[in-house]
């Protein structure tokens, strides 16, 4: 996988969520789908670890609570995946901006 904002974002998340390495070309939706499955497992088996990851990546307590309390039960994992993805994507963009300038 080439060194792009997408692959950098996926790499950041792969460590926390033990995501598989992706060899084929994929898009943001595919990455969020992988992340969503990992989050679903953590919701079921290790909620405390999920909370620790959200705290460490600085998702934001209000954002996390809103998703956990307001999303439909079958949408929690995908809503959380999207929010986490967006947060990490912003981090990658900021790092790139400051490393170039």
N, CA, C and O atoms as a Tinker XYZ file with bonds, in Angstrom:
   404  protein
     1  N      0.848000   -1.178000    0.000000    73     2
     2  CA     0.000000    0.000000    0.000000    64     1     3
     3  C      0.892000    1.239000    0.000000    63     2     4     5
     4  O      1.835000    1.322000    0.786000    81     3
     5  N      0.602000    2.197000   -0.872000    73     3     6
     6  CA     1.439000    3.389000   -0.987000    64     5     7
     7  C      1.258000    4.294000    0.224000    63     6     8     9
     8  O      0.338000    4.109000    1.020000    81     7
     9  N      2.134000    5.261000    0.350000    73     7    10
    10  CA     2.136000    6.164000    1.482000    64     9    11
    11  C      1.226000    7.355000    1.187000    63    10    12    13
    12  O      1.699000    8.400000    0.741000    81    11
    13  N     -0.048000    7.206000    1.429000    73    11    14
    14  CA    -1.027000    8.253000    1.172000    64    13    15
    15  C     -1.727000    8.595000    2.482000    63    14    16    17
    16  O     -1.577000    7.874000    3.468000    81    15
    17  N     -2.492000    9.690000    2.505000    73    15    18
    18  CA    -3.246000    9.994000    3.724000    64    17    19
    19  C     -4.155000    8.831000    4.140000    63    18    20    21
    20  O     -4.308000    8.549000    5.328000    81    19
    21  N     -4.743000    8.172000    3.168000    73    19    22
    22  CA    -5.613000    7.033000    3.444000    64    21    23
    23  C     -4.836000    5.899000    4.102000    63    22    24    25
    24  O     -5.262000    5.360000    5.124000    81    23
    25  N     -3.699000    5.538000    3.518000    73    23    26
    26  CA    -2.919000    4.427000    4.078000    64    25    27
    27  C     -2.317000    4.817000    5.421000    63    26    28    29
    28  O     -2.215000    3.973000    6.312000    81    27
    29  N     -1.916000    6.073000    5.590000    73    27    30
    30  CA    -1.387000    6.516000    6.873000    64    29    31
    31  C     -2.459000    6.448000    7.959000    63    30    32    33
    32  O     -2.184000    6.036000    9.086000    81    31
    33  N     -3.670000    6.850000    7.618000    73    31    34
    34  CA    -4.775000    6.791000    8.566000    64    33    35
    35  C     -5.065000    5.343000    8.939000    63    34    36    37
    36  O     -5.247000    5.027000   10.115000    81    35
    37  N     -5.109000    4.466000    7.946000    73    35    38
    38  CA    -5.359000    3.054000    8.212000    64    37    39
    39  C     -4.260000    2.473000    9.095000    63    38    40    41
    40  O     -4.544000    1.705000   10.014000    81    39
    41  N     -3.020000    2.829000    8.824000    73    39    42
    42  CA    -1.892000    2.326000    9.620000    64    41    43
    43  C     -2.007000    2.754000   11.080000    63    42    44    45
    44  O     -1.736000    1.966000   11.987000    81    43
    45  N     -2.407000    3.997000   11.302000    73    43    46
    46  CA    -2.594000    4.473000   12.678000    64    45    47
    47  C     -3.630000    3.613000   13.406000    63    46    48    49
    48  O     -3.440000    3.236000   14.563000    81    47
    49  N     -4.711000    3.317000   12.719000    73    47    50
    50  CA    -5.798000    2.558000   13.327000    64    49    51
    51  C     -5.504000    1.070000   13.421000    63    50    52    53
    52  O     -5.989000    0.394000   14.329000    81    51
    53  N     -4.720000    0.563000   12.496000    73    51    54
    54  CA    -4.423000   -0.878000   12.465000    64    53    55
    55  C     -3.755000   -1.333000   13.758000    63    54    56    57
    56  O     -4.000000   -2.441000   14.235000    81    55
    57  N     -2.913000   -0.475000   14.320000    73    55    58
    58  CA    -2.228000   -0.832000   15.562000    64    57    59
    59  C     -3.219000   -0.984000   16.713000    63    58    60    61
    60  O     -3.186000   -1.978000   17.438000    81    59
    61  N     -4.092000   -0.007000   16.876000    73    59    62
    62  CA    -5.051000   -0.025000   17.987000    64    61    63
    63  C     -6.091000   -1.127000   17.858000    63    62    64    65
    64  O     -6.474000   -1.750000   18.849000    81    63
    65  N     -6.540000   -1.361000   16.645000    73    63    66
    66  CA    -7.665000   -2.267000   16.457000    64    65    67
    67  C     -7.272000   -3.617000   15.859000    63    66    68    69
    68  O     -8.144000   -4.406000   15.495000    81    67
    69  N     -5.988000   -3.889000   15.755000    73    67    70
    70  CA    -5.479000   -5.140000   15.193000    64    69    71
    71  C     -6.165000   -5.454000   13.868000    63    70    72    73
    72  O     -6.726000   -6.533000   13.683000    81    71
    73  N     -6.110000   -4.506000   12.965000    73    71    74
    74  CA    -6.733000   -4.675000   11.657000    64    73    75
    75  C     -5.786000   -5.446000   10.744000    63    74    76    77
    76  O     -4.567000   -5.356000   10.889000    81    75
    77  N     -6.344000   -6.198000    9.811000    73    75    78
    78  CA    -5.492000   -6.947000    8.886000    64    77    79
    79  C     -4.767000   -6.004000    7.933000    63    78    80    81
    80  O     -5.248000   -4.910000    7.639000    81    79
    81  N     -3.627000   -6.433000    7.466000    73    79    82
    82  CA    -2.908000   -5.635000    6.478000    64    81    83
    83  C     -3.665000   -5.742000    5.162000    63    82    84    85
    84  O     -4.078000   -6.830000    4.761000    81    83
    85  N     -3.841000   -4.622000    4.503000    73    83    86
    86  CA    -4.575000   -4.618000    3.238000    64    85    87
    87  C     -3.578000   -4.485000    2.099000    63    86    88    89
    88  O     -2.803000   -3.530000    2.040000    81    87
    89  N     -3.611000   -5.445000    1.209000    73    87    90
    90  CA    -2.680000   -5.425000    0.085000    64    89    91
    91  C     -3.310000   -4.860000   -1.187000    63    90    92    93
    92  O     -2.624000   -4.266000   -2.019000    81    91
    93  N     -4.610000   -5.050000   -1.328000    73    91    94
    94  CA    -5.263000   -4.544000   -2.529000    64    93    95
    95  C     -5.611000   -3.057000   -2.358000    63    94    96    97
    96  O     -5.560000   -2.514000   -1.254000    81    95
    97  N     -5.951000   -2.441000   -3.441000    73    95    98
    98  CA    -6.365000   -1.042000   -3.398000    64    97    99
    99  C     -7.727000   -0.988000   -2.698000    63    98   100   101
   100  O     -8.611000   -1.800000   -2.972000    81    99
   101  N     -7.876000   -0.050000   -1.821000    73    99   102
   102  CA    -9.158000    0.082000   -1.145000    64   101   103
   103  C     -9.468000    1.546000   -0.941000    63   102   104   105
   104  O     -8.606000    2.413000   -1.085000    81   103
   105  N    -10.710000    1.802000   -0.604000    73   103   106
   106  CA   -11.120000    3.181000   -0.384000    64   105   107
   107  C    -11.480000    3.389000    1.085000    63   106   108   109
   108  O    -11.394000    2.473000    1.903000    81   107
   109  N    -11.873000    4.584000    1.386000    73   107   110
   110  CA   -12.214000    4.941000    2.755000    64   109   111
   111  C    -13.342000    4.069000    3.297000    63   110   112   113
   112  O    -13.293000    3.645000    4.452000    81   111
   113  N    -14.344000    3.801000    2.490000    73   111   114
   114  CA   -15.479000    2.993000    2.947000    64   113   115
   115  C    -15.036000    1.578000    3.330000    63   114   116   117
   116  O    -15.515000    1.016000    4.315000    81   115
   117  N    -14.127000    1.013000    2.548000    73   115   118
   118  CA   -13.610000   -0.320000    2.841000    64   117   119
   119  C    -12.851000   -0.310000    4.171000    63   118   120   121
   120  O    -13.003000   -1.220000    4.985000    81   119
   121  N    -12.048000    0.708000    4.380000    73   119   122
   122  CA   -11.291000    0.840000    5.622000    64   121   123
   123  C    -12.239000    0.981000    6.820000    63   122   124   125
   124  O    -12.029000    0.362000    7.863000    81   123
   125  N    -13.272000    1.793000    6.661000    73   123   126
   126  CA   -14.241000    1.986000    7.740000    64   125   127
   127  C    -14.998000    0.693000    8.022000    63   126   128   129
   128  O    -15.355000    0.415000    9.167000    81   127
   129  N    -15.243000   -0.092000    6.982000    73   127   130
   130  CA   -15.899000   -1.386000    7.151000    64   129   131
   131  C    -15.028000   -2.321000    8.009000    63   130   132   133
   132  O    -15.535000   -2.971000    8.923000    81   131
   133  N    -13.731000   -2.386000    7.718000    73   131   134
   134  CA   -12.808000   -3.194000    8.528000    64   133   135
   135  C    -12.824000   -2.707000    9.975000    63   134   136   137
   136  O    -12.918000   -3.502000   10.911000    81   135
   137  N    -12.732000   -1.401000   10.138000    73   135   138
   138  CA   -12.701000   -0.799000   11.463000    64   137   139
   139  C    -13.995000   -1.083000   12.221000    63   138   140   141
   140  O    -13.976000   -1.369000   13.418000    81   139
   141  N    -15.095000   -1.002000   11.525000    73   139   142
   142  CA   -16.399000   -1.249000   12.126000    64   141   143
   143  C    -16.499000   -2.662000   12.699000    63   142   144   145
   144  O    -17.036000   -2.854000   13.790000    81   143
   145  N    -15.987000   -3.645000   11.969000    73   143   146
   146  CA   -15.996000   -5.034000   12.456000    64   145   147
   147  C    -15.157000   -5.174000   13.717000    63   146   148   149
   148  O    -15.555000   -5.852000   14.664000    81   147
   149  N    -13.992000   -4.530000   13.725000    73   147   150
   150  CA   -13.117000   -4.587000   14.904000    64   149   151
   151  C    -13.786000   -3.920000   16.106000    63   150   152   153
   152  O    -13.698000   -4.419000   17.228000    81   151
   153  N    -14.448000   -2.798000   15.866000    73   151   154
   154  CA   -15.132000   -2.081000   16.944000    64   153   155
   155  C    -16.297000   -2.906000   17.473000    63   154   156   157
   156  O    -16.540000   -2.943000   18.679000    81   155
   157  N    -17.002000   -3.555000   16.589000    73   155   158
   158  CA   -18.118000   -4.409000   16.996000    64   157   159
   159  C    -17.641000   -5.498000   17.955000    63   158   160   161
   160  O    -18.292000   -5.774000   18.962000    81   159
   161  N    -16.504000   -6.112000   17.638000    73   159   162
   162  CA   -15.945000   -7.141000   18.528000    64   161   163
   163  C    -15.568000   -6.545000   19.881000    63   162   164   165
   164  O    -15.819000   -7.154000   20.921000    81   163
   165  N    -14.968000   -5.362000   19.873000    73   163   166
   166  CA   -14.601000   -4.725000   21.136000    64   165   167
   167  C    -15.838000   -4.333000   21.944000    63   166   168   169
   168  O    -15.828000   -4.430000   23.171000    81   167
   169  N    -16.885000   -3.899000   21.283000    73   167   170
   170  CA   -18.129000   -3.561000   21.986000    64   169   171
   171  C    -18.656000   -4.785000   22.727000    63   170   172   173
   172  O    -19.160000   -4.675000   23.844000    81   171
   173  N    -18.537000   -5.951000   22.095000    73   171   174
   174  CA   -19.041000   -7.192000   22.682000    64   173   175
   175  C    -18.105000   -7.797000   23.725000    63   174   176   177
   176  O    -18.563000   -8.347000   24.727000    81   175
   177  N    -16.793000   -7.697000   23.492000    73   175   178
   178  CA   -15.842000   -8.470000   24.299000    64   177   179
   179  C    -14.928000   -7.657000   25.203000    63   178   180   181
   180  O    -14.493000   -8.160000   26.239000    81   179
   181  N    -14.625000   -6.417000   24.841000    73   179   182
   182  CA   -13.648000   -5.645000   25.609000    64   181   183
   183  C    -13.962000   -4.152000   25.524000    63   182   184   185
   184  O    -13.196000   -3.364000   24.970000    81   183
   185  N    -15.102000   -3.797000   26.086000    73   183   186
   186  CA   -15.576000   -2.418000   26.018000    64   185   187
   187  C    -14.568000   -1.448000   26.650000    63   186   188   189
   188  O    -14.367000   -0.339000   26.157000    81   187
   189  N    -13.947000   -1.881000   27.738000    73   187   190
   190  CA   -12.968000   -1.037000   28.423000    64   189   191
   191  C    -11.802000   -0.674000   27.500000    63   190   192   193
   192  O    -11.345000    0.469000   27.496000    81   191
   193  N    -11.326000   -1.635000   26.728000    73   191   194
   194  CA   -10.227000   -1.373000   25.787000    64   193   195
   195  C    -10.675000   -0.382000   24.705000    63   194   196   197
   196  O     -9.918000    0.507000   24.316000    81   195
   197  N    -11.904000   -0.545000   24.231000    73   195   198
   198  CA   -12.444000    0.383000   23.238000    64   197   199
   199  C    -12.458000    1.807000   23.791000    63   198   200   201
   200  O    -12.074000    2.751000   23.101000    81   199
   201  N    -12.900000    1.955000   25.027000    73   199   202
   202  CA   -12.920000    3.276000   25.647000    64   201   203
   203  C    -11.511000    3.844000   25.777000    63   202   204   205
   204  O    -11.299000    5.034000   25.541000    81   203
   205  N    -10.551000    3.008000   26.148000    73   203   206
   206  CA    -9.165000    3.458000   26.268000    64   205   207
   207  C     -8.627000    3.950000   24.927000    63   206   208   209
   208  O     -7.950000    4.976000   24.864000    81   207
   209  N     -8.926000    3.220000   23.861000    73   207   210
   210  CA    -8.475000    3.628000   22.522000    64   209   211
   211  C     -9.100000    4.966000   22.144000    63   210   212   213
   212  O     -8.413000    5.862000   21.655000    81   211
   213  N    -10.400000    5.097000   22.371000    73   211   214
   214  CA   -11.090000    6.354000   22.038000    64   213   215
   215  C    -10.488000    7.521000   22.819000    63   214   216   217
   216  O    -10.328000    8.619000   22.286000    81   215
   217  N    -10.158000    7.276000   24.074000    73   215   218
   218  CA    -9.551000    8.322000   24.894000    64   217   219
   219  C     -8.163000    8.672000   24.359000    63   218   220   221
   220  O     -7.823000    9.848000   24.237000    81   219
   221  N     -7.360000    7.650000   24.040000    73   219   222
   222  CA    -5.991000    7.877000   23.587000    64   221   223
   223  C     -5.935000    8.625000   22.256000    63   222   224   225
   224  O     -5.068000    9.475000   22.054000    81   223
   225  N     -6.855000    8.309000   21.354000    73   223   226
   226  CA    -6.831000    9.006000   20.065000    64   225   227
   227  C     -7.564000   10.344000   20.131000    63   226   228   229
   228  O     -7.641000   11.077000   19.145000    81   227
   229  N     -8.098000   10.644000   21.310000    73   227   230
   230  CA    -8.749000   11.928000   21.554000    64   229   231
   231  C     -9.998000   12.098000   20.695000    63   230   232   233
   232  O    -10.180000   13.116000   20.027000    81   231
   233  N    -10.846000   11.086000   20.727000    73   231   234
   234  CA   -12.096000   11.163000   19.974000    64   233   235
   235  C    -12.988000   12.278000   20.521000    63   234   236   237
   236  O    -13.693000   12.947000   19.766000    81   235
   237  N    -12.949000   12.465000   21.813000    73   235   238
   238  CA   -13.801000   13.476000   22.443000    64   237   239
   239  C    -14.917000   12.786000   23.206000    63   238   240   241
   240  O    -15.698000   12.020000   22.641000    81   239
   241  N    -14.977000   13.067000   24.483000    73   239   242
   242  CA   -15.946000   12.399000   25.351000    64   241   243
   243  C    -17.384000   12.657000   24.899000    63   242   244   245
   244  O    -18.213000   11.747000   24.906000    81   243
   245  N    -17.675000   13.892000   24.509000    73   243   246
   246  CA   -19.044000   14.212000   24.076000    64   245   247
   247  C    -19.431000   13.448000   22.822000    63   246   248   249
   248  O    -20.545000   12.935000   22.713000    81   247
   249  N    -18.507000   13.378000   21.880000    73   247   250
   250  CA   -18.760000   12.658000   20.625000    64   249   251
   251  C    -19.009000   11.180000   20.910000    63   250   252   253
   252  O    -19.940000   10.586000   20.366000    81   251
   253  N    -18.170000   10.589000   21.769000    73   251   254
   254  CA   -18.299000    9.181000   22.129000    64   253   255
   255  C    -19.644000    8.917000   22.817000    63   254   256   257
   256  O    -20.358000    7.981000   22.456000    81   255
   257  N    -19.981000    9.742000   23.800000    73   255   258
   258  CA   -21.253000    9.562000   24.527000    64   257   259
   259  C    -22.451000    9.697000   23.589000    63   258   260   261
   260  O    -23.412000    8.933000   23.679000    81   259
   261  N    -22.381000   10.672000   22.695000    73   259   262
   262  CA   -23.486000   10.886000   21.756000    64   261   263
   263  C    -23.719000    9.632000   20.908000    63   262   264   265
   264  O    -24.857000    9.202000   20.719000    81   263
   265  N    -22.638000    9.056000   20.405000    73   263   266
   266  CA   -22.771000    7.848000   19.584000    64   265   267
   267  C    -23.292000    6.685000   20.422000    63   266   268   269
   268  O    -24.214000    5.984000   20.006000    81   267
   269  N    -22.707000    6.479000   21.595000    73   267   270
   270  CA   -23.107000    5.344000   22.431000    64   269   271
   271  C    -24.552000    5.439000   22.898000    63   270   272   273
   272  O    -25.222000    4.417000   23.049000    81   271
   273  N    -25.043000    6.660000   23.129000    73   271   274
   274  CA   -26.386000    6.826000   23.678000    64   273   275
   275  C    -27.468000    7.124000   22.644000    63   274   276   277
   276  O    -28.646000    6.857000   22.884000    81   275
   277  N    -27.078000    7.673000   21.502000    73   275   278
   278  CA   -28.096000    8.103000   20.548000    64   277   279
   279  C    -28.175000    7.262000   19.278000    63   278   280   281
   280  O    -29.200000    7.269000   18.596000    81   279
   281  N    -27.110000    6.542000   18.955000    73   279   282
   282  CA   -27.138000    5.726000   17.734000    64   281   283
   283  C    -28.012000    4.493000   17.956000    63   282   284   285
   284  O    -28.139000    3.995000   19.075000    81   283
   285  N    -28.606000    4.017000   16.874000    73   283   286
   286  CA   -29.351000    2.764000   16.951000    64   285   287
   287  C    -28.346000    1.663000   17.279000    63   286   288   289
   288  O    -27.204000    1.715000   16.823000    81   287
   289  N    -28.758000    0.662000   18.068000    73   287   290
   290  CA   -27.812000   -0.393000   18.479000    64   289   291
   291  C    -27.030000   -1.025000   17.321000    63   290   292   293
   292  O    -25.841000   -1.313000   17.463000    81   291
   293  N    -27.683000   -1.238000   16.190000    73   291   294
   294  CA   -26.979000   -1.867000   15.070000    64   293   295
   295  C    -26.113000   -0.880000   14.282000    63   294   296   297
   296  O    -25.424000   -1.266000   13.339000    81   295
   297  N    -26.156000    0.400000   14.679000    73   295   298
   298  CA   -25.363000    1.424000   13.998000    64   297   299
   299  C    -24.175000    1.916000   14.832000    63   298   300   301
   300  O    -23.327000    2.649000   14.323000    81   299
   301  N    -24.108000    1.521000   16.104000    73   299   302
   302  CA   -23.075000    2.043000   16.998000    64   301   303
   303  C    -21.680000    1.777000   16.452000    63   302   304   305
   304  O    -20.863000    2.697000   16.387000    81   303
   305  N    -21.388000    0.544000   16.058000    73   303   306
   306  CA   -20.038000    0.202000   15.584000    64   305   307
   307  C    -19.669000    1.017000   14.345000    63   306   308   309
   308  O    -18.560000    1.545000   14.265000    81   307
   309  N    -20.574000    1.124000   13.387000    73   307   310
   310  CA   -20.237000    1.861000   12.166000    64   309   311
   311  C    -20.151000    3.364000   12.414000    63   310   312   313
   312  O    -19.305000    4.032000   11.819000    81   311
   313  N    -21.015000    3.915000   13.286000    73   311   314
   314  CA   -20.938000    5.345000   13.618000    64   313   315
   315  C    -19.632000    5.656000   14.340000    63   314   316   317
   316  O    -18.985000    6.668000   14.071000    81   315
   317  N    -19.256000    4.774000   15.257000    73   315   318
   318  CA   -18.005000    4.937000   15.995000    64   317   319
   319  C    -16.808000    4.802000   15.050000    63   318   320   321
   320  O    -15.843000    5.561000   15.146000    81   319
   321  N    -16.881000    3.838000   14.147000    73   319   322
   322  CA   -15.798000    3.643000   13.172000    64   321   323
   323  C    -15.607000    4.899000   12.329000    63   322   324   325
   324  O    -14.478000    5.339000   12.108000    81   323
   325  N    -16.698000    5.467000   11.866000    73   323   326
   326  CA   -16.615000    6.669000   11.042000    64   325   327
   327  C    -16.026000    7.842000   11.840000    63   326   328   329
   328  O    -15.187000    8.581000   11.327000    81   327
   329  N    -16.464000    8.007000   13.081000    73   327   330
   330  CA   -15.963000    9.105000   13.918000    64   329   331
   331  C    -14.471000    8.928000   14.212000    63   330   332   333
   332  O    -13.708000    9.892000   14.153000    81   331
   333  N    -14.060000    7.713000   14.523000    73   331   334
   334  CA   -12.654000    7.426000   14.801000    64   333   335
   335  C    -11.820000    7.626000   13.541000    63   334   336   337
   336  O    -10.729000    8.195000   13.591000    81   335
   337  N    -12.337000    7.158000   12.422000    73   335   338
   338  CA   -11.623000    7.327000   11.148000    64   337   339
   339  C    -11.391000    8.819000   10.860000    63   338   340   341
   340  O    -10.281000    9.231000   10.520000    81   339
   341  N    -12.446000    9.610000   11.000000    73   339   342
   342  CA   -12.345000   11.047000   10.718000    64   341   343
   343  C    -11.341000   11.720000   11.649000    63   342   344   345
   344  O    -10.584000   12.592000   11.223000    81   343
   345  N    -11.333000   11.320000   12.908000    73   343   346
   346  CA   -10.401000   11.897000   13.879000    64   345   347
   347  C     -8.956000   11.587000   13.478000    63   346   348   349
   348  O     -8.105000   12.476000   13.480000    81   347
   349  N     -8.685000   10.342000   13.139000    73   347   350
   350  CA    -7.329000    9.953000   12.773000    64   349   351
   351  C     -6.922000   10.574000   11.429000    63   350   352   353
   352  O     -5.758000   10.922000   11.229000    81   351
   353  N     -7.872000   10.708000   10.529000    73   351   354
   354  CA    -7.592000   11.327000    9.238000    64   353   355
   355  C     -7.168000   12.784000    9.428000    63   354   356   357
   356  O     -6.244000   13.263000    8.772000    81   355
   357  N     -7.854000   13.477000   10.332000    73   355   358
   358  CA    -7.477000   14.864000   10.631000    64   357   359
   359  C     -6.060000   14.928000   11.197000    63   358   360   361
   360  O     -5.289000   15.821000   10.845000    81   359
   361  N     -5.718000   13.984000   12.072000    73   359   362
   362  CA    -4.361000   13.946000   12.636000    64   361   363
   363  C     -3.317000   13.786000   11.535000    63   362   364   365
   364  O     -2.296000   14.475000   11.531000    81   363
   365  N     -3.581000   12.872000   10.602000    73   363   366
   366  CA    -2.648000   12.638000    9.494000    64   365   367
   367  C     -2.499000   13.906000    8.655000    63   366   368   369
   368  O     -1.387000   14.289000    8.293000    81   367
   369  N     -3.623000   14.554000    8.349000    73   367   370
   370  CA    -3.573000   15.778000    7.542000    64   369   371
   371  C     -2.780000   16.872000    8.240000    63   370   372   373
   372  O     -1.995000   17.571000    7.599000    81   371
   373  N     -2.973000   17.027000    9.530000    73   371   374
   374  CA    -2.253000   18.053000   10.286000    64   373   375
   375  C     -0.755000   17.743000   10.305000    63   374   376   377
   376  O      0.066000   18.636000   10.095000    81   375
   377  N     -0.401000   16.493000   10.555000    73   375   378
   378  CA     1.020000   16.104000   10.549000    64   377   379
   379  C      1.665000   16.380000    9.210000    63   378   380   381
   380  O      2.783000   16.891000    9.145000    81   379
   381  N      0.962000   16.042000    8.137000    73   379   382
   382  CA     1.509000   16.276000    6.791000    64   381   383
   383  C      1.697000   17.769000    6.526000    63   382   384   385
   384  O      2.706000   18.184000    5.956000    81   383
   385  N      0.730000   18.558000    6.939000    73   383   386
   386  CA     0.795000   20.001000    6.711000    64   385   387
   387  C      2.007000   20.599000    7.420000    63   386   388   389
   388  O      2.732000   21.413000    6.848000    81   387
   389  N      2.219000   20.187000    8.674000    73   387   390
   390  CA     3.336000   20.755000    9.427000    64   389   391
   391  C      4.680000   20.172000    9.051000    63   390   392   393
   392  O      5.707000   20.828000    9.227000    81   391
   393  N      4.696000   18.958000    8.539000    73   391   394
   394  CA     5.991000   18.381000    8.125000    64   393   395
   395  C      6.441000   18.963000    6.773000    63   394   396   397
   396  O      7.636000   19.008000    6.479000    81   395
   397  N      5.488000   19.399000    5.970000    73   395   398
   398  CA     5.833000   20.021000    4.675000    64   397   399
   399  C      6.279000   21.459000    4.857000    63   398   400   401
   400  O      7.157000   21.939000    4.140000    81   399
   401  N      5.672000   22.149000    5.820000    73   399   402
   402  CA     5.956000   23.568000    5.986000    64   401   403
   403  C      7.059000   23.786000    6.958000    63   402   404
   404  O      7.433000   24.929000    7.222000    81   403
